[in-house]
């Protein structure tokens, strides 16, 4: 197994840890606002709506653009949106950042899941999926507990800033990794150009279907699940 790719699983888990901590810190920040309960509800709804509305377009983008670059852009955008909450800790900025983060997480998650077959050998995929599930389970527990502890002792601004750092760190690591991250559309175009063929190519194409179902931590995380469906000339696999 590629050591660099395996290392990135832990980097991705670190980013997820920061996001769990961020939820606790953002809740503490929001309760400093007038009508805190209303703004807290708006915060979680905005995360969900951002992901749900963007999921169809995210699936199209992940199938047509370089997935590694899509993941880098998602991490950078999420990191900057989190920084905005620290610099401008007011209700509308926090809600807008939550909406944007929901959108970008959806794009990242779909691109990441679609890239796993290219990042790892076929025989390692089952093991990789197992690691991913275990890491998410661990960070789901540790992240909320650590987020509460650090928010109580160091303040919400410190914890939110740490979340921004994890996103930027993940983006930096992705810039150093290399795998065949071209989308199915790019691969087909490359094949067509190489062979001089016209019309429909016989190369397999992939279709990303997103499910409007919350992922980990139920509605609290604003995460959506994604599945990869591979379609070729022989049917669906």
Secondary structure by P-SEA (a helix, b strand, c coil): ccaaaaaaaaaaaaaaaaaaaaaaaaaaaaaaccaaaaaaaaaaaaaaaaaaaaaaaaaaaaacccaaaaaaaaaaaaaaaaaaaaacccaaaaaaaaaaaaaaaaaaaaaaaaaccccccccaaaaaaaaaaaaaaaaaaaaaaaaaaaaacccaaaaaaaaaaaaaaaaaaaaacccccccaaaaaaaaaaaaccccccccbbbbbbbbcccccccccccbbbbbbbbbcccccc
